[in-house]
Amino acid sequence: MRKTTWRKSSYSTETGTCVELATSLDRIRDSKDPFGPTLRVDVAG
């Protein structure tokens, strides 16, 4: 199983209100709950 690497949105605020995007570009999560659910998105172009 591969480890997923995450990066914070450039729209992050100082209070931590933001989302994180998987470097594979197929998942989004709430940065305040890194072990919570993730949203899968279709990356087909």
Backbone as JSON Lines, residues from 0, in Angstrom:
{"i":0,"aa":"M","n":[0.84,-1.17,0.0],"ca":[0.0,0.0,0.0],"c":[0.89,1.24,0.0]}
{"i":1,"aa":"R","n":[0.6,2.2,-0.88],"ca":[1.38,3.42,-0.97],"c":[0.94,4.44,0.06]}
{"i":2,"aa":"K","n":[1.89,5.2,0.58],"ca":[1.57,6.28,1.51],"c":[1.14,7.49,0.69]}
{"i":3,"aa":"T","n":[0.04,8.1,1.1],"ca":[-0.46,9.29,0.42],"c":[0.21,10.52,0.98]}
{"i":4,"aa":"T","n":[0.66,11.39,0.12],"ca":[1.22,12.67,0.52],"c":[0.18,13.74,0.28]}
{"i":5,"aa":"W","n":[0.02,14.64,1.26],"ca":[-0.99,15.69,1.19],"c":[-0.33,17.06,1.17]}
{"i":6,"aa":"R","n":[-1.02,18.03,0.54],"ca":[-0.55,19.42,0.57],"c":[-1.74,20.32,0.85]}
{"i":7,"aa":"K","n":[-1.48,21.38,1.62],"ca":[-2.56,22.31,1.98],"c":[-2.89,23.22,0.81]}
{"i":8,"aa":"S","n":[-4.13,23.6,0.76],"ca":[-4.59,24.54,-0.25],"c":[-3.89,25.89,-0.06]}
{"i":9,"aa":"S","n":[-3.64,26.57,-1.14],"ca":[-3.04,27.9,-1.06],"c":[-4.03,28.92,-0.47]}
{"i":10,"aa":"Y","n":[-5.27,28.54,-0.32],"ca":[-6.29,29.41,0.26],"c":[-6.45,29.19,1.76]}
{"i":11,"aa":"S","n":[-5.5,28.51,2.4],"ca":[-5.56,28.25,3.84],"c":[-5.58,29.55,4.62]}
{"i":12,"aa":"T","n":[-6.21,29.51,5.79],"ca":[-6.23,30.68,6.66],"c":[-5.37,30.42,7.87]}
{"i":13,"aa":"E","n":[-5.08,31.46,8.62],"ca":[-4.26,31.33,9.83],"c":[-4.95,30.46,10.89]}
{"i":14,"aa":"T","n":[-6.28,30.4,10.86],"ca":[-7.01,29.62,11.85],"c":[-7.09,28.14,11.47]}
{"i":15,"aa":"G","n":[-6.53,27.78,10.35],"ca":[-6.51,26.38,9.94],"c":[-7.68,25.95,9.11]}
{"i":16,"aa":"T","n":[-8.51,26.88,8.7],"ca":[-9.67,26.54,7.89],"c":[-9.22,26.3,6.45]}
{"i":17,"aa":"C","n":[-9.09,25.04,6.09],"ca":[-8.66,24.75,4.72],"c":[-8.88,23.27,4.4]}
{"i":18,"aa":"V","n":[-8.59,22.95,3.19],"ca":[-8.62,21.57,2.75],"c":[-7.22,21.19,2.31]}
{"i":19,"aa":"E","n":[-6.99,19.88,2.23],"ca":[-5.74,19.36,1.73],"c":[-6.03,18.51,0.52]}
{"i":20,"aa":"L","n":[-5.13,18.52,-0.42],"ca":[-5.27,17.78,-1.66],"c":[-4.17,16.73,-1.74]}
{"i":21,"aa":"A","n":[-4.56,15.5,-2.07],"ca":[-3.56,14.45,-2.25],"c":[-2.72,14.78,-3.47]}
{"i":22,"aa":"T","n":[-1.43,14.48,-3.4],"ca":[-0.57,14.78,-4.55],"c":[-0.97,13.97,-5.78]}
{"i":23,"aa":"S","n":[-1.71,12.89,-5.59],"ca":[-2.21,12.11,-6.72],"c":[-3.43,12.79,-7.36]}
{"i":24,"aa":"L","n":[-3.9,13.89,-6.74],"ca":[-5.01,14.72,-7.23],"c":[-6.36,14.0,-7.28]}
{"i":25,"aa":"D","n":[-6.5,12.91,-6.54],"ca":[-7.76,12.18,-6.58],"c":[-8.52,12.19,-5.25]}
{"i":26,"aa":"R","n":[-8.01,12.89,-4.23],"ca":[-8.69,12.94,-2.94],"c":[-8.51,14.3,-2.28]}
{"i":27,"aa":"I","n":[-9.53,14.67,-1.48],"ca":[-9.54,15.91,-0.72],"c":[-9.92,15.55,0.71]}
{"i":28,"aa":"R","n":[-9.34,16.27,1.69],"ca":[-9.72,16.05,3.08],"c":[-9.69,17.37,3.85]}
{"i":29,"aa":"D","n":[-10.33,17.36,5.01],"ca":[-10.33,18.51,5.92],"c":[-9.01,18.49,6.69]}
{"i":30,"aa":"S","n":[-8.26,19.56,6.63],"ca":[-6.94,19.58,7.28],"c":[-7.04,19.49,8.8]}
{"i":31,"aa":"K","n":[-8.18,19.85,9.38],"ca":[-8.36,19.76,10.82],"c":[-8.64,18.34,11.27]}
{"i":32,"aa":"D","n":[-8.96,17.45,10.37],"ca":[-9.29,16.05,10.7],"c":[-8.52,15.12,9.76]}
{"i":33,"aa":"P","n":[-7.19,15.04,9.89],"ca":[-6.39,14.28,8.93],"c":[-6.67,12.77,8.92]}
{"i":34,"aa":"F","n":[-7.29,12.25,9.98],"ca":[-7.61,10.83,10.01],"c":[-9.08,10.56,9.72]}
{"i":35,"aa":"G","n":[-9.8,11.62,9.37],"ca":[-11.22,11.51,9.05],"c":[-11.44,11.08,7.61]}
{"i":36,"aa":"P","n":[-12.66,11.22,7.15],"ca":[-13.0,10.78,5.8],"c":[-12.33,11.65,4.72]}
{"i":37,"aa":"T","n":[-12.19,11.07,3.55],"ca":[-11.67,11.79,2.4],"c":[-12.71,11.74,1.3]}
{"i":38,"aa":"L","n":[-12.67,12.72,0.43],"ca":[-13.57,12.78,-0.71],"c":[-12.8,12.38,-1.94]}
{"i":39,"aa":"R","n":[-13.24,11.32,-2.61],"ca":[-12.59,10.89,-3.86],"c":[-13.2,11.67,-5.02]}
{"i":40,"aa":"V","n":[-12.34,12.1,-5.92],"ca":[-12.79,12.84,-7.08],"c":[-12.28,12.16,-8.34]}
{"i":41,"aa":"D","n":[-13.03,12.33,-9.43],"ca":[-12.65,11.76,-10.7],"c":[-11.63,12.67,-11.37]}
{"i":42,"aa":"V","n":[-10.48,12.12,-11.73],"ca":[-9.44,12.93,-12.33],"c":[-9.37,12.73,-13.85]}
{"i":43,"aa":"A","n":[-10.36,12.07,-14.4],"ca":[-10.38,11.84,-15.85],"c":[-10.53,13.18,-16.57]}
{"i":44,"aa":"G","n":[-9.77,13.36,-17.62],"ca":[-9.83,14.64,-18.32],"c":[-10.48,14.5,-19.58]}
